């Protein structure tokens, strides 16, 4: 893939990473969130949840359902989610606003409990754990979408660390997507207006 085909000029005249396409929601996500450093246990727990629900699906599917997922899962509050019962699981599996996959819903509960265990005596522990895997800033910009990795040594190490603490649906590819989303890496393509 060439650098030119890795960029797309939107109706506003700005060149963006081509994966954005012509979807306005994707454009806003790319411009305002993707690659922007994100901190805080609660915000990063939300990213873990959303990335887990995304596994095997397109990210735009999750973006379109994010507000519904947020509402269905009590604003991504791990303390509330950790106490969900079988009734709550049944409620969620009936809720068309979310991804109704039993394994992913169960993982949300498991991940909420793992988050609470990690952070109960150490506020900021999830943030610290995830950010310790952020790689050094690249010396050069990516010139093509084909330069963007799916898995890195850091995402593999992050995945192993989370799995060792009981998290689920946190494979290396999913964790690299989290690293991109939370700004631990900046994978904007050279020529994208977001490149600073």
N, C-alpha and C positions, 0 to 999 in steps of 0.2 A: 504494500500500500504506500503510495507516495504521500509526501507532506501535504500537497495540495488537496488530495482526496481525504486527508485526515482532518481537514478544516471545512467548515460550512459557514457561509455568510448569511446571517439572519435578515429578516425584513427590516431590522433597525440598522443594518449596515455593519454590524459587529461580526468579526470572524470568531467562531467557536469550534471547540472539539466536535468533530462530525457526528459522534454518537448522539448528540443532542437532537439531531434531525429537525423537524419543523414543529415539534410539540412545545407549546408555551410553558407547560408545567416543567418539562425537562429543562427548558431554557432558564427558567427562574432557579431551579435547583442547581444547575451548572454555574450560574452567575453568582448566586448568593450563598451556597452551602458547600458544594463539592470542592474539596481541597483546602477549605478554611479550617484552621486549627480549632478543635472543639475540646473543651475540658469540662470536668464535673462528672461525678459518679452517675447521677441521674440521666444526664444527656448521653453519656456513653452506654449506659444500660439500654436506653432507647435504641441506640444504633445497633447494639448486639441483637436486640429483639427483631428489629426491622431486617437486618441482614440475614438472620435465621429464617424469617418468613420468606425472604427473597430466594433462598437456595433453590436452584432449579427453575427459577422464573426470571422474567425481565424486571429490571429495577423500576421501570415506568409503572408496572403493575402495582408495586408497593407504594410508589409515590401517589398514585391515584387512590389508594386505600388507606394512606397513612392516617388521615384524620379519623376514619372509622376504626382503625386498629387502636389509635390513641384512646378513643371513647370507650371501646369495648374492653380495653385493658387498663381502665382507671388511670389514664394519663401516664402510663408506663411506671407506675409506682411499685417498686419491687416489694415493699412491705405488704401491700394489698394483694398483689399477684401471688406472693408466696403462700398466702392463706386461702387461695382458691380451693374449692371442694369439687367433688364430682358434679354437683349441680352447676357450678360455674363452667366446668369443661363442656357439659352438655349445652349450656347457654351459648358458649362461644362457637361450638360446632354447628349451631343453628343460625349464627349471625352472618348474614351475607356481606357485611362490611369488611370482614377479615379474610385471610386465607384459611379455609376450613380444612386443615390437615391435622389430624389427631396427634401425630408425632411432633409437629411444630408447636401446637398448643401445649402439649406436655413439656416440650423443651422450654417454653416460656416460663412455666412454673418452676422447673428445675433450675433455670438460669436466674430467676428471681431469688430463689433460696440460696444459690451459690453466691450471688451478689451480696445478699444480706450477711451471709457468713463471713465474707471477705471484708465488708465495710462496717460491721456492727461495732467494732472497737477501734476502727481506724478510718475516720472520714477521709475520703480522697484515695483510698486504697485501690479501687478499681481504676481510677484515672491514672494513678502512679504505675500500676501493673501494665496497663495497655501502652502507655507512652514510653515505658522503658524499652519497647521493641521498635520504636520509631527509628528508621535508619538515618544516617547522616544526610544532610541536604546534598542532592546531586550537583556535581560540578557543571554539568551541561544539561540542556533542555532536551526533552524528547522531540523527535522530528516527525514521527509517524505513529499512528495508532498501533501499528505492529510492534513498536518499541515498548509498549505498555505490558508489563508482565502480568500474569494471572496469579502467580505464587512467587514468593521470595523466601529467602532464608529467615527473614524477620517474621513474615506472616506464619511460617511453619512453626517457629519457636513460640510465637504468641498463641497459636492454636494448641500446642502441646501444654503450655502453661495453664491455659483456661481449662482444657480437658482434665488436667491433673487436679483442678479445683472443683470439678464436677459439672462444668458447663457442657452443653450439648449444641449441636448444629453450629459449631465454631471451627470448621475445617480451614485449612490454609488458604484456599481460594476465597472463602467467605471472609476470613480475617483480612486478606489483602484488600477486598472491597471496603471493609470497615476502615482500614488505614487510609484509603483514598477519600472516603466520605468524611472522615474525621480530621483530614488535613495532616495526617502523620507522614504522608507522601503527597507530592504535588505532581500529578500526571497530566496537567494541561499541556497540550501540544504547542510547540514553538509556532508563533503566529496567532495563537488564541489571544483574545483581548485580555483574558484573565492572567496571562503570564506577566509576572512583575520582575 
